[in-house]
């Protein structure tokens, strides 16, 4: 039994090492190419570049904006309901307590970053530069068909502006900014007694205590007069301490696996977003070696995990789901790494 436990522990450790090797590799070749891993179907991609600012500071700013909005709603204990009418007079604290948020601190702080939702948000923000502001994707499919590593959003909010898009502007548009000097979404939510409507839908999603995870992205320098922001919310996802860290001007193209491949552009190349394209996408020797090792290690881990699941089902019963997820991550690692190796 002790030997079995040691074997399982060594497998878990080797899985962790495998994942960290790949993450390290993607960090080192971010300037050469990064596959978002979100399926784009048959949509056509124009030649275009855009500016991303998915820094840690931007991530924290987005989370802080959500917490600030939720804080005010809690303090004022505004009406809020999931129903078509609020005949029972539910308020935000009533709904929050349904999710075991017993205090303002519980409610305000029960929102976490998900790097998978962030990737979906980046993907969807890029698509806005193709379709204009729309929840329909460029291939005609619904917005929730965009998924990353099995994670899907339960709500999507969009914004556009001719000014530089950033978390403070986007979340202000989604909450307290008045439209044409009339009413803000906050005003409309008060007027509807907390019922979600077309006029307050963005804010209704931001305040929803049932959404515990969020990913946010904005794109600027899009080549048109508008810049865009996207927020993706979900009930279930994995908590991430860091953002993707994608900062700068990026071109995008279709990868072999029908996902978007982002390629960071040099300063000179970014001056003309429509025509200029990267001229050298060759991977460094070190990066290629890391990718090749990630593929080799991933295949070994998949074989080991499958062996455990087949021959020791009772022993690994409590971690079965984790092994399934790790196998998926390993397969995604192989697909992404081989795409980059084959294209470079």
C-alpha positions in Angstrom: 0.0 0.0 0.0 2.8 2.4 0.9 4.5 1.6 -2.5 1.2 2.5 -4.3 0.9 5.7 -2.4 4.5 6.6 -3.3 3.8 5.8 -6.9 0.7 8.0 -7.0 2.6 10.8 -5.2 5.5 10.6 -7.7 2.9 10.7 -10.6 1.3 13.8 -9.1 4.7 15.5 -8.7 5.8 14.6 -12.3 2.5 15.9 -13.6 3.1 19.2 -11.8 6.7 19.3 -13.2 5.3 18.6 -16.7 2.8 21.5 -16.5 5.4 23.9 -15.1 7.8 23.0 -17.9 5.1 23.9 -20.5 4.1 27.1 -18.6 7.7 28.1 -18.5 8.1 27.4 -22.2 5.0 29.5 -23.1 6.3 32.3 -21.0 9.6 32.3 -22.9 8.1 32.2 -26.3 5.2 34.6 -25.7 7.0 37.0 -28.0 7.1 34.4 -30.7 3.6 32.9 -30.6 1.0 31.9 -28.1 -2.1 29.7 -28.9 -5.1 30.9 -26.8 -6.6 27.4 -27.1 -10.2 28.7 -27.7 -11.8 27.1 -30.8 -12.7 29.6 -33.5 -14.6 27.2 -35.8 -14.7 28.4 -39.5 -14.5 32.1 -38.9 -12.3 34.1 -41.2 -9.5 36.1 -39.7 -8.5 39.4 -41.3 -4.9 40.7 -41.2 -4.9 43.0 -38.2 -3.0 43.8 -35.0 -4.2 45.1 -31.7 -2.9 46.1 -28.3 -3.4 43.9 -25.2 -2.7 44.8 -21.6 -3.4 41.6 -19.7 -0.9 42.5 -17.0 -1.2 41.6 -13.3 -2.0 45.2 -12.6 -4.9 45.1 -15.1 -6.2 41.9 -13.5 -6.2 43.4 -10.0 -7.8 46.6 -11.4 -10.7 44.5 -12.9 -11.2 42.6 -9.7 -11.2 45.8 -7.7 -13.8 47.4 -9.9 -16.1 44.4 -9.4 -15.6 44.6 -5.6 -16.2 48.3 -5.6 -19.5 47.9 -7.4 -20.6 45.0 -5.2 -19.6 47.0 -2.1 -21.9 49.8 -3.0 -24.8 47.5 -3.8 -24.4 45.7 -0.5 -24.2 49.0 1.5 -27.4 50.3 -0.1 -28.9 46.8 -0.1 -30.6 47.3 -3.4 -33.3 45.2 -4.8 -32.0 42.1 -6.7 -33.7 39.0 -8.0 -33.4 36.2 -10.6 -37.2 36.2 -11.1 -39.2 38.0 -13.8 -40.7 40.2 -11.1 -39.6 40.9 -7.6 -42.9 40.4 -5.9 -41.2 39.0 -2.8 -39.0 42.1 -2.5 -35.6 40.3 -2.5 -32.6 42.4 -2.0 -28.9 41.8 -2.8 -28.1 40.6 0.8 -31.0 38.1 0.6 -29.6 36.6 -2.6 -26.0 36.7 -1.4 -26.9 34.8 1.7 -28.3 32.0 -0.5 -24.7 31.4 -1.5 -23.4 31.5 2.2 -22.2 35.1 2.0 -23.0 36.1 5.6 -21.3 39.4 5.5 -20.3 42.2 3.1 -16.7 40.9 3.1 -17.9 37.4 2.1 -19.9 38.8 -0.8 -17.4 41.4 -2.0 -14.5 39.0 -1.9 -16.1 35.9 -3.4 -15.0 36.7 -6.9 -11.8 35.1 -8.3 -9.8 35.4 -11.4 -9.8 32.5 -13.9 -7.0 32.5 -16.5 -9.2 30.2 -18.7 -12.0 32.8 -18.6 -9.4 35.5 -19.3 -8.4 33.6 -22.5 -12.0 33.4 -23.5 -12.4 37.1 -22.9 -9.3 37.8 -25.0 -10.6 35.6 -27.8 -14.0 37.3 -27.6 -12.5 40.8 -27.5 -10.5 39.9 -30.7 -13.8 38.8 -32.3 -15.4 42.1 -31.5 -12.9 43.7 -33.9 -14.3 41.5 -36.6 -18.0 41.5 -35.9 -18.4 44.8 -34.1 -20.1 44.7 -30.7 -22.0 41.4 -30.7 -22.6 38.3 -28.7 -22.8 36.3 -31.9 -19.4 35.0 -33.0 -17.9 35.7 -36.4 -18.9 32.2 -37.6 -22.5 32.7 -36.5 -22.3 30.6 -33.4 -23.4 31.7 -29.9 -20.9 33.5 -27.6 -20.9 30.5 -25.1 -19.4 28.2 -27.7 -16.0 29.8 -26.8 -14.4 27.5 -24.3 -10.9 27.0 -22.8 -9.8 23.7 -21.3 -13.4 22.7 -20.7 -14.2 25.9 -19.0 -17.2 27.9 -20.3 -18.7 31.2 -19.2 -22.2 31.5 -17.8 -22.5 35.2 -18.6 -20.7 37.6 -21.0 -20.7 41.4 -20.9 -19.3 43.6 -23.7 -18.4 47.3 -24.0 -16.9 49.5 -26.7 -15.6 53.1 -26.7 -13.6 55.3 -28.9 -11.4 56.1 -25.9 -8.6 53.8 -24.6 -10.4 50.8 -23.1 -9.3 49.8 -19.6 -11.0 48.2 -16.5 -12.1 51.5 -14.9 -13.8 52.7 -18.1 -15.4 49.4 -19.0 -16.8 48.7 -15.5 -18.0 52.3 -15.2 -20.0 51.8 -18.5 -21.4 48.6 -17.0 -22.6 50.2 -13.8 -22.7 54.0 -12.9 -22.0 55.9 -16.2 -25.2 57.5 -17.6 -26.0 57.0 -21.2 -26.6 60.3 -23.1 -27.1 62.1 -19.8 -30.1 59.8 -19.0 -29.8 56.8 -16.7 -27.0 54.4 -15.7 -27.4 50.6 -15.4 -27.5 51.1 -11.7 -30.4 53.5 -12.1 -32.2 51.0 -14.3 -31.6 48.2 -11.8 -33.1 50.3 -9.1 -36.1 51.2 -11.3 -36.8 47.5 -12.1 -36.6 46.6 -8.4 -33.7 44.3 -9.1 -35.1 42.4 -12.1 -32.6 41.8 -14.8 -33.5 43.7 -18.0 -31.8 44.7 -21.3 -31.0 48.1 -19.7 -29.2 46.7 -16.7 -28.0 43.2 -17.8 -24.3 43.9 -17.5 -24.6 45.2 -13.9 -27.0 42.3 -13.0 -24.2 39.9 -14.0 -21.5 41.7 -12.1 -23.6 41.7 -8.9 -24.7 38.1 -9.2 -23.5 36.3 -6.1 -23.6 33.0 -8.0 -20.7 34.0 -10.2 -17.5 33.2 -8.4 -15.1 33.5 -11.3 -14.3 36.1 -13.8 -11.9 36.8 -16.7 -11.6 40.3 -18.3 -9.8 41.5 -21.4 -9.7 44.7 -23.4 -8.2 45.5 -26.9 -7.0 48.8 -28.2 -5.3 50.0 -31.4 -7.8 47.9 -33.3 -7.5 49.6 -36.6 -11.0 51.1 -36.3 -12.5 53.9 -34.3 -13.6 51.6 -31.5 -11.8 49.7 -28.7 -13.5 46.8 -26.9 -13.7 45.2 -23.4 -15.1 41.8 -22.5 -16.0 40.3 -19.2 -16.7 36.5 -18.8 -18.3 35.2 -15.6 -18.8 31.6 -14.4 -20.0 29.6 -11.5 -17.4 27.0 -11.9 -13.7 27.4 -12.9 -10.2 27.2 -11.5 -8.9 30.1 -9.4 -5.8 31.7 -10.9 -3.3 33.9 -9.0 -1.8 35.4 -12.1 -3.0 36.7 -15.5 -1.8 35.6 -18.9 0.7 38.6 -18.9 0.1 39.4 -22.5 1.1 43.0 -22.9 1.9 44.8 -26.1 0.9 44.8 -29.8 -0.1 41.4 -31.2 -1.0 40.1 -34.6 -3.3 37.0 -34.8 -3.7 34.2 -37.2 -5.3 30.7 -37.4 -3.3 27.8 -35.9 -3.4 24.3 -37.2 -5.9 23.3 -34.4 -8.5 26.0 -35.4 -7.6 28.3 -32.6 -6.0 31.8 -32.6 -2.3 32.1 -32.5 -1.1 35.4 -31.1 2.2 36.8 -32.3 3.8 39.7 -30.5 5.0 42.4 -32.8 8.0 44.6 -32.5 7.6 48.3 -32.0 8.3 49.1 -35.6 5.8 46.5 -36.8 3.1 47.8 -34.6 3.0 51.2 -36.2 0.8 50.0 -39.1 -1.6 47.4 -37.6 -3.2 46.5 -40.9 -0.2 45.8 -43.2 2.7 45.0 -41.0 3.3 41.4 -40.0 6.0 39.6 -38.0 8.9 38.5 -40.3 10.6 36.0 -38.1 8.7 33.5 -36.1 11.5 31.0 -35.5 11.7 29.4 -32.1 14.9 29.7 -30.2 16.8 26.4 -29.6 16.1 26.5 -25.9 12.3 27.0 -26.4 12.2 24.2 -29.0 13.9 21.9 -26.6 11.5 22.8 -23.8 8.5 22.2 -26.1 9.9 18.8 -27.3 10.5 17.8 -23.7 6.9 19.0 -22.7 5.5 16.7 -25.5 7.6 13.7 -24.4 6.8 14.2 -20.7 3.1 14.7 -21.4 2.8 11.4 -23.3 4.6 9.6 -20.4 2.2 11.1 -17.9 -0.8 10.2 -19.9 0.3 6.6 -20.1 1.0 6.5 -16.4 -2.4 8.0 -15.5 -4.2 5.6 -17.8 -2.4 2.7 -16.1 -3.5 4.0 -12.7 -7.1 4.4 -13.8 -7.2 1.0 -15.3 -5.3 -1.1 -12.7 -5.8 0.8 -9.5 -9.3 2.3 -9.7 -10.1 2.0 -6.0 -6.8 3.5 -4.9 -7.2 6.6 -7.0 -11.0 6.9 -6.6 -10.7 10.2 -4.7 -8.4 11.8 -7.2 -10.0 10.2 -10.4 -11.5 13.5 -11.6 -8.2 15.3 -11.1 -6.4 12.6 -13.1 -8.9 13.0 -15.9 -8.4 16.8 -15.9 -4.6 16.4 -15.8 -4.8 14.1 -18.8 -6.8 16.7 -20.6 -4.2 19.3 -19.7 -1.5 17.0 -21.0 -3.3 16.5 -24.3 -3.8 20.2 -24.7 -0.1 20.7 -23.9 0.8 18.2 -26.6 -1.5 19.8 -29.2 -0.3 23.4 -28.4 3.4 22.5 -28.3 3.2 20.4 -31.6 1.4 23.2 -33.3 4.1 25.7 -32.4 6.9 23.2 -33.3 5.3 22.4 -36.7 4.7 26.1 -37.6 8.1 27.2 -36.6 
